[in-house]
Amino acid sequence: DTAVSQTPKYLVTQMGNDKSIKCEQNLGHDTMYWYKQDSKKFLKIMFSYNNKELIINETVPNRFSPKSPDKAHLNLHINSLELGDSAVYFCASSQEGQGRGEQYFGPGTRLTVT
Amino acid sequence: GNSVTQMEGPVTLSEEAFLTINCTYTATGYPSLFWYVQYPGEGLQLLLKATKADDKGSNKGFEATYRKETTSFHLEKGSVQVSDSAVYFCALGGAQKLVFGQGTRLTINP
């Protein structure tokens, strides 16, 4: 069983479109995250949720809207896609919500905006 | 704010060579420190961690010691294998999030 899963794995779309990425974890964790990895492999946190409540919004443009329907799911919706949104997006989860515990990462979603 | 500086890559070594990847950090409070590894086409996996000063994390032959006096958490391995080829990330955990270094790509040649 995959601990943290994301769909889709690849997403190719045109500028201006709206798209969603889904994430699910079956670890029973309370905290979930979205990270963005750019072409140089640099990883930066975007959002974190604890038990469906938004905890961190790291100055991400408001075209990005996370939604957590329950504590096992954290989806990411992106409006009006731009070329600069092309990246790999990783979902992660952890039991501990202070950043001091291990985080479990999904396989990533490679988004390409043309 | 918290930050992590990691040795720039890429690093290329021969099999059985000694590996060091340097990592230093700036932080307030008492963060946890981590090394994550990313194999091609995959997500990140925890390699090792340390939660307080002088702790040593170890896994799969890799080691790192949390040094508060030098604010460092250098990754070492005595004898690398081709299968260790990956991107390695040093990370600092605290204030409800992980802050990552820029990653070091390691290639091991047979």
Interface residues (C-beta under 8 A of the other chain):
Chain A: V4 Y33 K40 K41 F42 L43 K44 I45 S48 I55 I56 E58 F90 A92 G97 Q98 G99 R100 G101 E102 Q103 Y104 F105 G106 P107 G108
Chain B: P31 S32 F34 Y36 Q38 G41 E42 G43 L44 Q45 L46 K49 T51 V87 F89 G93 G94 A95 Q96 K97 L98 V99 F100 Q102 G103 R105
